[in-house]
Amino acid sequence: MGKMIIVVAPSGAGKSTFIDEILDKRSFDIKDLITYTTREMRDGESQGVPYYFISKEDFEAKIEKGFFVEWARVHSSLYGSSHDQIRDHWSQGHAVIMDIDIQGAETFKSKFPEAITVFIQPPSLEALKERLLVRGGGVLPPDFDMRMESAKLEMEWSKFADHVVVNDEFDKAFKEFANIVEHYINS
């Protein structure tokens, strides 16, 4: 069985940036697990970057076929991770890294107990709100209140993570994250 790194964080905490950076530095031995979703594509996104965007009907058909290791409803959209991608990456000798919600992290950890979980924590809920404002071009997303409630629950869940990295200063926090990943992959 291969290595698996599960990255969990509230929306806007920086988990995608952490994963993008580590993939830039370690693309030779780590591959991203691309999640399937029914949510709408945002500006700057494309099919497979950062998600496979599919219809709700397509998603539900994949559930019926047992295509997903896990799937969940998050912020009114469906998200799921496929068995095939994990097997393909492991068969090529790569570790798998993924950005997933707490429900998915718990499911993956129960099925792959050797996996590590890394929680990326914002310095505060206020800082998280500011990041969501910046990401939205000065406008809060329509589901902002739901995201903040989820963020509170996710931050409580952080005590169950194998590692917690506070993203208060990106360079320092990323170095800590990269050290965790390197230690795990080389162990």
Z-matrix of the N, CA and C atoms (Angstrom, degrees):
N
C 1 1.445
C 2 1.526 1 109.15
N 3 1.307 2 116.33 1 141.73
C 4 1.457 3 121.43 2 -177.52
C 5 1.516 4 112.87 3 -85.59
N 6 1.314 5 114.71 4 -175.90
C 7 1.469 6 122.64 5 -179.71
C 8 1.530 7 109.37 6 -90.99
N 9 1.346 8 115.25 7 147.30
C 10 1.458 9 121.12 8 -179.05
C 11 1.525 10 109.16 9 -139.96
N 12 1.332 11 115.86 10 128.61
C 13 1.457 12 122.86 11 178.77
C 14 1.523 13 107.44 12 -116.58
N 15 1.326 14 115.64 13 118.74
C 16 1.457 15 122.00 14 -177.56
C 17 1.528 16 107.78 15 -105.66
N 18 1.324 17 116.43 16 117.20
C 19 1.463 18 121.53 17 -178.70
C 20 1.521 19 108.09 18 -105.88
N 21 1.336 20 114.88 19 124.38
C 22 1.461 21 121.90 20 -176.79
C 23 1.522 22 107.86 21 -124.69
N 24 1.327 23 116.33 22 141.01
C 25 1.465 24 120.59 23 177.26
C 26 1.517 25 108.86 24 -169.94
N 27 1.317 26 116.66 25 156.55
C 28 1.466 27 118.79 26 171.78
C 29 1.529 28 110.29 27 -64.30
N 30 1.303 29 116.38 28 154.64
C 31 1.459 30 121.72 29 176.31
C 32 1.525 31 109.04 30 -57.07
N 33 1.334 32 116.33 31 126.34
C 34 1.458 33 121.30 32 178.89
C 35 1.519 34 114.41 33 94.39
N 36 1.336 35 117.82 34 -0.75
C 37 1.474 36 120.26 35 -177.66
C 38 1.526 37 112.70 36 -80.05
N 39 1.342 38 117.57 37 -15.55
C 40 1.457 39 120.30 38 176.75
C 41 1.513 40 115.44 39 111.71
N 42 1.328 41 118.23 40 9.27
C 43 1.464 42 119.32 41 -175.41
C 44 1.528 43 112.80 42 -61.98
N 45 1.319 44 118.19 43 -37.74
C 46 1.474 45 119.90 44 178.57
C 47 1.518 46 111.29 45 -64.17
N 48 1.314 47 116.92 46 -38.86
C 49 1.468 48 120.90 47 178.39
C 50 1.523 49 110.34 48 -65.44
N 51 1.329 50 117.29 49 -42.08
C 52 1.465 51 120.89 50 177.80
C 53 1.524 52 110.36 51 -60.53
N 54 1.325 53 116.11 52 -46.10
C 55 1.465 54 119.78 53 -178.87
C 56 1.525 55 110.52 54 -65.94
N 57 1.332 56 117.92 55 -44.00
C 58 1.471 57 120.35 56 178.31
C 59 1.523 58 111.20 57 -58.30
N 60 1.321 59 116.97 58 -43.50
C 61 1.471 60 121.21 59 -179.29
C 62 1.525 61 111.80 60 -64.39
N 63 1.332 62 116.51 61 -45.10
C 64 1.465 63 118.75 62 -178.08
C 65 1.525 64 109.98 63 -67.47
N 66 1.326 65 117.46 64 -35.07
C 67 1.467 66 120.19 65 177.66
C 68 1.527 67 110.91 66 -67.93
N 69 1.330 68 117.82 67 -36.09
C 70 1.468 69 120.57 68 175.90
C 71 1.523 70 110.90 69 -61.47
N 72 1.325 71 116.52 70 -38.02
C 73 1.455 72 120.96 71 -175.95
C 74 1.528 73 113.24 72 -86.66
N 75 1.341 74 117.49 73 -25.48
C 76 1.468 75 119.88 74 -172.56
C 77 1.523 76 112.51 75 -131.95
N 78 1.319 77 117.87 76 34.25
C 79 1.469 78 119.76 77 -177.58
C 80 1.528 79 112.07 78 -63.20
N 81 1.326 80 116.85 79 -16.37
C 82 1.463 81 120.83 80 179.38
C 83 1.533 82 111.96 81 -73.15
N 84 1.352 83 118.69 82 -22.28
C 85 1.465 84 118.26 83 -177.76
C 86 1.532 85 114.69 84 -135.04
N 87 1.334 86 117.83 85 1.35
C 88 1.469 87 121.30 86 177.29
C 89 1.525 88 109.11 87 -130.51
N 90 1.319 89 115.95 88 135.65
C 91 1.470 90 121.54 89 176.63
C 92 1.525 91 109.37 90 -126.74
N 93 1.318 92 114.84 91 142.57
C 94 1.453 93 122.49 92 -179.89
C 95 1.522 94 110.26 93 -77.87
N 96 1.318 95 115.99 94 135.91
C 97 1.453 96 121.04 95 171.86
C 98 1.525 97 106.21 96 -87.73
N 99 1.305 98 116.48 97 113.39
C 100 1.463 99 120.75 98 -175.85
C 101 1.528 100 108.80 99 -87.90
N 102 1.303 101 115.05 100 120.65
C 103 1.463 102 122.74 101 -177.66
C 104 1.526 103 110.78 102 -80.03
N 105 1.317 104 114.63 103 147.52
C 106 1.465 105 121.75 104 172.46
C 107 1.523 106 107.33 105 -91.25
N 108 1.339 107 117.28 106 142.04
C 109 1.460 108 120.41 107 178.98
C 110 1.521 109 111.70 108 -147.27
N 111 1.326 110 113.42 109 156.41
C 112 1.467 111 120.19 110 174.94
C 113 1.521 112 111.21 111 -100.14
N 114 1.330 113 117.94 112 -0.22
C 115 1.466 114 118.61 113 -178.33
C 116 1.520 115 110.18 114 -73.01
N 117 1.325 116 115.23 115 161.02
C 118 1.458 117 121.21 116 179.89
C 119 1.527 118 110.68 117 -70.23
N 120 1.309 119 115.70 118 146.37
C 121 1.454 120 122.24 119 176.19
C 122 1.532 121 109.31 120 -70.47
N 123 1.334 122 116.63 121 136.65
C 124 1.468 123 121.54 122 177.73
C 125 1.521 124 109.65 123 -95.95
N 126 1.322 125 116.23 124 165.81
C 127 1.470 126 120.77 125 174.73
C 128 1.523 127 109.36 126 -55.33
N 129 1.329 128 115.84 127 137.13
C 130 1.460 129 120.89 128 178.78
C 131 1.513 130 113.96 129 87.64
N 132 1.320 131 117.75 130 -7.68
C 133 1.462 132 121.14 131 178.62
C 134 1.523 133 109.44 132 -98.91
N 135 1.327 134 115.34 133 158.27
C 136 1.460 135 121.04 134 175.50
C 137 1.525 136 107.81 135 -147.83
N 138 1.307 137 116.74 136 171.99
C 139 1.458 138 120.34 137 -178.18
C 140 1.532 139 109.76 138 -58.99
N 141 1.321 140 116.62 139 120.48
C 142 1.465 141 121.44 140 -179.25
C 143 1.524 142 113.54 141 90.42
N 144 1.329 143 118.09 142 -6.65
C 145 1.465 144 122.01 143 -179.95
C 146 1.516 145 108.64 144 -135.97
N 147 1.283 146 123.29 145 100.95
C 148 1.456 147 127.29 146 0.86
C 149 1.527 148 113.41 147 -95.78
N 150 1.331 149 118.37 148 1.31
C 151 1.464 150 123.13 149 -178.20
C 152 1.517 151 111.00 150 -130.76
N 153 1.349 152 114.89 151 163.37
C 154 1.453 153 121.08 152 163.66
C 155 1.530 154 104.97 153 -92.62
N 156 1.313 155 116.78 154 115.32
C 157 1.461 156 122.13 155 -177.49
C 158 1.529 157 108.56 156 -91.99
N 159 1.334 158 116.15 157 120.19
C 160 1.464 159 120.47 158 -179.48
C 161 1.528 160 109.04 159 -134.47
N 162 1.330 161 115.36 160 165.09
C 163 1.462 162 120.41 161 179.58
C 164 1.529 163 110.28 162 -74.04
N 165 1.308 164 114.95 163 161.56
C 166 1.463 165 120.57 164 177.54
C 167 1.535 166 109.95 165 -60.80
N 168 1.330 167 116.66 166 -39.29
C 169 1.467 168 121.08 167 -179.78
C 170 1.534 169 110.67 168 -64.02
N 171 1.320 170 116.50 169 -44.46
C 172 1.466 171 122.09 170 177.28
C 173 1.531 172 110.28 171 -60.32
N 174 1.320 173 115.67 172 -44.96
C 175 1.460 174 121.29 173 -179.40
C 176 1.532 175 109.91 174 -60.44
N 177 1.326 176 116.00 175 -48.07
C 178 1.461 177 120.19 176 -178.76
C 179 1.527 178 111.81 177 -62.93
N 180 1.324 179 117.48 178 -35.30
C 181 1.470 180 120.86 179 176.38
C 182 1.529 181 110.39 180 -64.94
N 183 1.329 182 117.19 181 -38.99
C 184 1.466 183 121.36 182 177.83
C 185 1.527 184 111.18 183 -66.41
N 186 1.329 185 117.34 184 -35.72
C 187 1.468 186 120.46 185 175.90
C 188 1.525 187 109.01 186 -60.30
N 189 1.331 188 115.81 187 -47.86
C 190 1.470 189 120.99 188 -178.65
C 191 1.527 190 112.35 189 -59.11
N 192 1.332 191 116.55 190 -33.92
C 193 1.473 192 121.15 191 -178.16
C 194 1.527 193 112.61 192 -84.22
N 195 1.335 194 118.29 193 -2.28
C 196 1.461 195 120.58 194 -178.94
C 197 1.520 196 113.07 195 73.11
N 198 1.313 197 116.70 196 25.92
C 199 1.461 198 123.45 197 -176.80
C 200 1.535 199 112.88 198 -66.69
N 201 1.340 200 116.41 199 -32.11
C 202 1.466 201 120.79 200 -172.92
C 203 1.529 202 112.46 201 -96.71
N 204 1.336 203 115.84 202 140.96
C 205 1.465 204 121.38 203 168.71
C 206 1.524 205 107.09 204 -66.52
N 207 1.309 206 114.73 205 -43.63
C 208 1.459 207 122.17 206 178.08
C 209 1.516 208 108.57 207 -152.28
N 210 1.306 209 115.04 208 156.86
C 211 1.461 210 120.64 209 173.88
C 212 1.525 211 107.44 210 -150.91
N 213 1.325 212 115.75 211 156.63
C 214 1.461 213 120.48 212 -178.73
C 215 1.523 214 110.14 213 -155.57
N 216 1.319 215 114.25 214 159.36
C 217 1.462 216 121.33 215 171.58
C 218 1.517 217 106.17 216 -96.14
N 219 1.336 218 116.39 217 123.17
C 220 1.457 219 122.25 218 -179.73
C 221 1.532 220 107.68 219 -132.55
N 222 1.316 221 116.64 220 124.62
C 223 1.470 222 121.62 221 179.92
C 224 1.528 223 111.88 222 49.74
N 225 1.315 224 117.79 223 43.50
C 226 1.468 225 125.43 224 176.09
C 227 1.531 226 115.03 225 72.44
N 228 1.318 227 118.47 226 9.06
C 229 1.467 228 122.25 227 173.82
C 230 1.521 229 108.95 228 -120.05
N 231 1.333 230 116.14 229 160.59
C 232 1.462 231 121.58 230 177.31
C 233 1.523 232 109.77 231 -99.69
N 234 1.331 233 116.43 232 140.68
C 235 1.461 234 123.11 233 178.28
C 236 1.516 235 108.05 234 -133.92
N 237 1.330 236 117.25 235 141.01
C 238 1.456 237 119.96 236 178.28
C 239 1.514 238 112.46 237 -153.70
N 240 1.336 239 114.94 238 154.87
C 241 1.469 240 122.59 239 -177.99
C 242 1.523 241 109.44 240 -119.14
N 243 1.321 242 116.49 241 132.18
C 244 1.467 243 120.82 242 -173.48
C 245 1.527 244 113.30 243 -89.17
N 246 1.328 245 114.10 244 146.87
C 247 1.464 246 121.42 245 173.79
C 248 1.528 247 110.90 246 -62.35
N 249 1.341 248 116.25 247 -42.73
C 250 1.464 249 121.56 248 -172.22
C 251 1.525 250 113.31 249 -58.62
N 252 1.328 251 117.20 250 -43.30
C 253 1.468 252 119.67 251 -178.90
C 254 1.527 253 111.73 252 -61.55
N 255 1.318 254 116.06 253 -42.50
C 256 1.469 255 119.84 254 -179.63
C 257 1.518 256 109.67 255 -62.13
N 258 1.318 257 116.77 256 -50.11
C 259 1.479 258 120.59 257 179.87
C 260 1.526 259 111.06 258 -58.75
N 261 1.342 260 116.90 259 -43.53
C 262 1.468 261 120.42 260 -178.91
C 263 1.527 262 111.33 261 -62.12
N 264 1.336 263 117.17 262 -47.11
C 265 1.468 264 120.27 263 -179.44
C 266 1.528 265 111.09 264 -64.31
N 267 1.314 266 117.74 265 -44.22
C 268 1.458 267 120.75 266 -179.62
C 269 1.520 268 111.34 267 -65.47
N 270 1.324 269 116.70 268 -37.39
C 271 1.476 270 118.85 269 -179.27
C 272 1.526 271 111.54 270 -65.70
N 273 1.340 272 116.54 271 -22.29
C 274 1.464 273 121.43 272 177.68
C 275 1.535 274 111.88 273 -94.34
N 276 1.344 275 116.64 274 6.42
C 277 1.458 276 120.99 275 177.11
C 278 1.518 277 115.22 276 81.20
N 279 1.326 278 117.82 277 16.57
C 280 1.462 279 121.30 278 -179.54
C 281 1.523 280 111.56 279 -97.20
N 282 1.317 281 116.34 280 148.43
C 283 1.459 282 121.39 281 166.99
C 284 1.525 283 107.00 282 -77.57
N 285 1.306 284 116.11 283 156.56
C 286 1.462 285 121.90 284 178.61
C 287 1.525 286 107.92 285 -111.57
N 288 1.330 287 116.11 286 134.36
C 289 1.459 288 121.02 287 174.05
C 290 1.512 289 107.89 288 -122.36
N 291 1.324 290 115.70 289 143.54
C 292 1.458 291 118.68 290 -178.58
C 293 1.509 292 111.39 291 -145.66
N 294 1.315 293 114.50 292 152.48
C 295 1.460 294 125.28 293 174.78
C 296 1.519 295 104.82 294 -106.79
N 297 1.329 296 116.41 295 117.14
C 298 1.457 297 118.80 296 -172.69
C 299 1.528 298 110.15 297 -146.88
N 300 1.316 299 116.61 298 158.94
C 301 1.469 300 120.73 299 178.09
C 302 1.531 301 110.31 300 -80.21
N 303 1.341 302 116.29 301 174.21
C 304 1.463 303 119.19 302 -175.01
C 305 1.528 304 112.69 303 -65.87
N 306 1.336 305 117.32 304 -34.23
C 307 1.465 306 119.12 305 177.48
C 308 1.524 307 109.70 306 -61.46
N 309 1.323 308 116.00 307 -46.97
C 310 1.463 309 120.70 308 179.68
C 311 1.511 310 111.97 309 -64.64
N 312 1.329 311 116.63 310 -39.22
C 313 1.473 312 120.46 311 179.36
C 314 1.521 313 110.19 312 -61.11
N 315 1.324 314 116.39 313 -42.24
C 316 1.466 315 119.32 314 179.33
C 317 1.525 316 111.15 315 -64.89
N 318 1.330 317 116.88 316 -41.91
C 319 1.461 318 120.38 317 178.92
C 320 1.524 319 110.64 318 -63.63
N 321 1.348 320 116.65 319 -48.52
C 322 1.462 321 119.67 320 179.94
C 323 1.522 322 111.35 321 -61.06
N 324 1.314 323 116.91 322 -43.36
C 325 1.470 324 120.68 323 -178.24
C 326 1.524 325 110.39 324 -63.66
N 327 1.332 326 117.57 325 -34.83
C 328 1.464 327 119.49 326 178.14
C 329 1.529 328 111.57 327 -70.91
N 330 1.327 329 116.74 328 -32.39
C 331 1.467 330 120.42 329 -179.36
C 332 1.532 331 112.41 330 -88.10
N 333 1.327 332 116.37 331 -26.79
C 334 1.464 333 122.38 332 -178.67
C 335 1.537 334 108.40 333 -131.38
N 336 1.345 335 117.52 334 73.51
C 337 1.468 336 120.01 335 -173.77
C 338 1.534 337 114.18 336 -62.13
N 339 1.333 338 118.20 337 -18.37
C 340 1.469 339 121.14 338 178.57
C 341 1.528 340 111.98 339 -77.07
N 342 1.313 341 116.53 340 -13.67
C 343 1.468 342 121.04 341 179.73
C 344 1.525 343 109.23 342 -64.66
N 345 1.343 344 115.90 343 155.20
C 346 1.463 345 119.25 344 172.67
C 347 1.527 346 109.14 345 -110.41
N 348 1.324 347 115.05 346 148.50
C 349 1.454 348 121.02 347 174.84
C 350 1.522 349 108.74 348 -111.49
N 351 1.329 350 115.05 349 132.90
C 352 1.458 351 121.44 350 177.08
C 353 1.519 352 106.96 351 -122.50
N 354 1.321 353 116.27 352 120.05
C 355 1.457 354 121.62 353 179.70
C 356 1.522 355 108.48 354 -97.72
N 357 1.333 356 116.56 355 123.38
C 358 1.463 357 122.16 356 175.79
C 359 1.525 358 106.57 357 -94.98
N 360 1.313 359 115.24 358 113.45
C 361 1.461 360 120.22 359 -174.68
C 362 1.524 361 110.98 360 -106.31
N 363 1.335 362 116.66 361 130.75
C 364 1.464 363 118.02 362 173.56
C 365 1.526 364 108.62 363 -69.95
N 366 1.333 365 118.26 364 156.69
C 367 1.466 366 119.46 365 -179.96
C 368 1.527 367 112.52 366 -63.74
N 369 1.344 368 117.38 367 -25.61
C 370 1.466 369 121.57 368 178.60
C 371 1.525 370 109.00 369 -166.30
N 372 1.320 371 116.24 370 166.64
C 373 1.468 372 120.05 371 175.70
C 374 1.526 373 110.70 372 -67.08
N 375 1.333 374 117.19 373 -33.18
C 376 1.468 375 120.86 374 177.77
C 377 1.534 376 110.28 375 -64.16
N 378 1.338 377 116.64 376 -41.91
C 379 1.470 378 120.51 377 177.55
C 380 1.525 379 110.37 378 -63.41
N 381 1.317 380 116.14 379 -36.99
C 382 1.458 381 120.76 380 177.76
C 383 1.528 382 110.60 381 -63.73
N 384 1.315 383 116.28 382 -43.61
C 385 1.467 384 120.46 383 177.83
C 386 1.526 385 110.28 384 -59.68
N 387 1.335 386 117.35 385 -43.63
C 388 1.472 387 121.43 386 178.84
C 389 1.530 388 111.14 387 -61.16
N 390 1.326 389 117.01 388 -41.25
C 391 1.470 390 120.41 389 179.55
C 392 1.526 391 111.21 390 -65.10
N 393 1.327 392 116.85 391 -39.66
C 394 1.464 393 120.01 392 177.89
C 395 1.528 394 110.87 393 -66.53
N 396 1.323 395 116.57 394 -34.90
C 397 1.477 396 120.66 395 176.12
C 398 1.526 397 110.38 396 -64.37
N 399 1.325 398 116.63 397 -46.02
C 400 1.469 399 120.85 398 -179.94
C 401 1.522 400 109.82 399 -62.65
N 402 1.345 401 116.25 400 -46.28
C 403 1.463 402 120.56 401 -179.53
C 404 1.517 403 111.30 402 -61.28
N 405 1.336 404 116.96 403 -33.00
C 406 1.460 405 121.44 404 -179.54
C 407 1.512 406 113.65 405 -89.73
N 408 1.341 407 118.20 406 12.25
C 409 1.460 408 121.04 407 179.89
C 410 1.522 409 112.44 408 66.08
N 411 1.328 410 117.28 409 35.07
C 412 1.459 411 121.92 410 178.60
C 413 1.514 412 113.61 411 91.17
N 414 1.339 413 116.86 412 0.60
C 415 1.461 414 121.32 413 -179.83
C 416 1.529 415 108.47 414 -119.12
N 417 1.316 416 115.52 415 130.98
C 418 1.462 417 119.12 416 177.44
C 419 1.531 418 109.67 417 -71.32
N 420 1.338 419 117.27 418 143.94
C 421 1.466 420 119.36 419 178.58
C 422 1.528 421 110.37 420 -64.77
N 423 1.341 422 117.45 421 152.97
C 424 1.470 423 120.71 422 -177.82
C 425 1.531 424 112.85 423 -58.02
N 426 1.323 425 117.02 424 -30.54
C 427 1.465 426 120.38 425 -178.90
C 428 1.526 427 111.95 426 -97.21
N 429 1.342 428 116.25 427 28.32
C 430 1.459 429 122.00 428 -175.75
C 431 1.530 430 112.52 429 -55.40
N 432 1.330 431 117.75 430 -48.51
C 433 1.466 432 120.26 431 -177.41
C 434 1.529 433 110.89 432 -60.69
N 435 1.335 434 116.98 433 -41.25
C 436 1.453 435 121.03 434 178.18
C 437 1.536 436 110.01 435 -63.68
N 438 1.336 437 116.64 436 -41.08
C 439 1.472 438 120.33 437 179.20
C 440 1.522 439 111.43 438 -63.64
N 441 1.321 440 117.25 439 -39.57
C 442 1.468 441 119.98 440 179.88
C 443 1.530 442 111.04 441 -68.45
N 444 1.326 443 117.02 442 -38.72
C 445 1.474 444 119.40 443 176.03
C 446 1.519 445 109.97 444 -63.90
N 447 1.333 446 116.49 445 -42.77
C 448 1.469 447 120.53 446 177.26
C 449 1.522 448 110.35 447 -62.34
N 450 1.333 449 116.87 448 -40.93
C 451 1.472 450 120.94 449 -179.67
C 452 1.522 451 110.82 450 -59.81
N 453 1.327 452 117.38 451 -40.63
C 454 1.469 453 120.07 452 178.44
C 455 1.527 454 110.77 453 -61.66
N 456 1.326 455 116.70 454 -44.71
C 457 1.471 456 120.68 455 178.22
C 458 1.520 457 111.10 456 -64.42
N 459 1.326 458 115.98 457 -42.99
C 460 1.466 459 120.28 458 -179.49
C 461 1.523 460 111.13 459 -63.74
N 462 1.318 461 117.23 460 -40.16
C 463 1.459 462 119.50 461 179.90
C 464 1.531 463 110.58 462 -66.83
N 465 1.325 464 117.92 463 -33.11
C 466 1.467 465 120.43 464 173.66
C 467 1.529 466 110.43 465 -66.15
N 468 1.334 467 116.94 466 -37.20
C 469 1.466 468 121.74 467 -178.99
C 470 1.535 469 111.27 468 -67.16
N 471 1.310 470 117.80 469 -22.36
C 472 1.470 471 121.05 470 -175.18
C 473 1.520 472 112.76 471 -53.56
N 474 1.325 473 117.88 472 -25.89
C 475 1.477 474 120.21 473 -179.94
C 476 1.528 475 111.88 474 -65.40
N 477 1.336 476 117.77 475 -16.29
C 478 1.461 477 121.11 476 178.41
C 479 1.533 478 112.45 477 -92.05
N 480 1.317 479 117.16 478 -9.62
C 481 1.465 480 120.99 479 -178.83
C 482 1.529 481 110.05 480 -71.85
N 483 1.326 482 115.50 481 152.06
C 484 1.467 483 119.95 482 176.05
C 485 1.524 484 111.13 483 -68.41
N 486 1.336 485 116.32 484 -33.41
C 487 1.466 486 122.00 485 -178.88
C 488 1.525 487 108.69 486 -142.23
N 489 1.342 488 116.34 487 144.39
C 490 1.462 489 122.39 488 174.21
C 491 1.518 490 107.72 489 -124.21
N 492 1.340 491 115.67 490 126.90
C 493 1.463 492 121.80 491 177.00
C 494 1.521 493 107.48 492 -118.20
N 495 1.325 494 116.54 493 120.31
C 496 1.462 495 120.65 494 178.79
C 497 1.528 496 107.90 495 -85.71
N 498 1.325 497 115.47 496 119.49
C 499 1.461 498 121.28 497 -177.90
C 500 1.531 499 109.47 498 -91.11
N 501 1.336 500 115.02 499 72.64
C 502 1.461 501 119.27 500 176.84
C 503 1.516 502 111.33 501 -97.25
N 504 1.311 503 116.66 502 -35.83
C 505 1.466 504 123.02 503 174.54
C 506 1.521 505 105.77 504 -130.27
N 507 1.332 506 117.72 505 112.67
C 508 1.463 507 121.03 506 -167.58
C 509 1.525 508 113.69 507 -54.92
N 510 1.321 509 119.27 508 -50.12
C 511 1.469 510 120.45 509 -175.28
C 512 1.528 511 111.85 510 -58.78
N 513 1.308 512 115.75 511 -45.08
C 514 1.471 513 120.57 512 179.21
C 515 1.531 514 110.47 513 -65.05
N 516 1.325 515 116.67 514 -45.70
C 517 1.462 516 121.28 515 -178.63
C 518 1.528 517 110.99 516 -66.03
N 519 1.341 518 116.76 517 -40.83
C 520 1.461 519 118.63 518 179.72
C 521 1.528 520 111.14 519 -65.75
N 522 1.322 521 117.26 520 -38.34
C 523 1.474 522 120.08 521 178.08
C 524 1.530 523 110.12 522 -60.02
N 525 1.320 524 116.58 523 -42.52
C 526 1.471 525 120.75 524 177.71
C 527 1.531 526 110.21 525 -62.33
N 528 1.333 527 116.37 526 -44.99
C 529 1.465 528 121.75 527 178.64
C 530 1.534 529 110.71 528 -61.09
N 531 1.329 530 116.97 529 -47.08
C 532 1.466 531 121.27 530 -179.25
C 533 1.526 532 110.94 531 -61.70
N 534 1.331 533 117.72 532 -37.73
C 535 1.466 534 121.10 533 177.79
C 536 1.523 535 111.39 534 -65.13
N 537 1.333 536 117.08 535 -39.72
C 538 1.471 537 121.08 536 177.26
C 539 1.529 538 109.55 537 -62.01
N 540 1.327 539 116.31 538 -48.03
C 541 1.466 540 121.43 539 -179.03
C 542 1.531 541 110.28 540 -61.55
N 543 1.310 542 117.00 541 -48.09
C 544 1.475 543 120.51 542 -178.74
C 545 1.522 544 111.36 543 -60.64
N 546 1.320 545 116.58 544 -45.53
C 547 1.475 546 120.22 545 179.80
C 548 1.531 547 110.10 546 -59.94
N 549 1.319 548 117.23 547 -44.43
C 550 1.462 549 121.45 548 -178.63
C 551 1.529 550 111.07 549 -65.39
N 552 1.308 551 117.34 550 -46.92
C 553 1.465 552 120.09 551 -177.46
C 554 1.532 553 111.42 552 -65.53
N 555 1.311 554 116.49 553 -35.26
C 556 1.463 555 120.22 554 -178.15
C 557 1.516 556 114.04 555 -87.17
N 558 1.335 557 117.37 556 -1.62
C 559 1.477 558 119.39 557 -178.88
C 560 1.520 559 111.24 558 -84.29
